[in-house]
Amino acid sequence: MAPTAAPFHTPIVISGPSGAGKSTILKRLFDEYPDKFGFSVSHTTRDPRAGEQNGREYHFVTKQEFQDLVDNKGFVEHAQFGGNCYGTSIKAIEDIANKGRVCILDIEMEGVKQVANHPSFPRPRFLFLSPPSKEELEKRLRGRATDKEEAILKRLKQAEAEMDFAKSPEAPHDKIVVNDNLDNAYAEVKAFIMGPDA
């Protein structure tokens, strides 16, 4: 059965382990449809890095400002990594819809669970991008030659948890795309997002 396109401004949540190919596929999608999509700009309590601008890479806020948004239920998902807080605000998603674009959220497993169970935010569409196997993912991560052994093992452990979750009954994913061939995986992702006639 061909996938049916949802109302076009419904946000799309794309998740999957590091090394599954999300960045590559999303870049191709944004290049092919330059006026259709937008990434929500997340909030963070970390300091800007060199070259980063407030409102472009992130909304840089204080811990108190972040907590105020949490208290006012302003986030659709939020989490803490390495002592800093990160979150996707409902307003950031609405800002993209108001420009007539579809918001793409590239978030981690815990964020996916929060979005899926959010009491008032309308349900987005969920896609999980999976590597063909854990062995292939390990090969890709090692092939990058950018991470230390400890970081690779940590990523692999996280990937295993994400892949197990994606196959579990409580996972919200509407579609799982296995990226064993980039062109085929891209075509599947595109059909899911744009509809079968894209």
C-alpha angles and dihedrals in degrees: 000000000000116000114255119224115243121222100303100242094055106121118246120222113205118188137165140129124296105271096031091110103254095138093048094049095044092049090053091048093049091047092051094045105029095169101041106069144044136186115231110241108234127219119238138177093212121105118261115262122227110296095013119128128206109253094018109067093011143341098252110212139165121258089252093052089049092049091049089056090049091050092048091049090242095144128078087198136357138172144169123245125177094345094309128102124230128185145166111228123214088229092057090055093045091049090061093046089050088058088056093252134124114247116229116202116197101191142155127257095265090051090050090055092049094049092047092051098039108135099218110015112100111250113265123207115265127215126179119202111205132188113236091252143344088255092055091047091053089051091051094047092048090045091060089064090200101106132070118239092258092054092048092052090048091051091048092051091049091047091053091052091048094048092048091049092049090057094046123101093242093057111112096211116137090194139014116205117195110212102212091129118029097213093048093045091049091050090052093048091047093050090050093050102035101030128253095290095060 
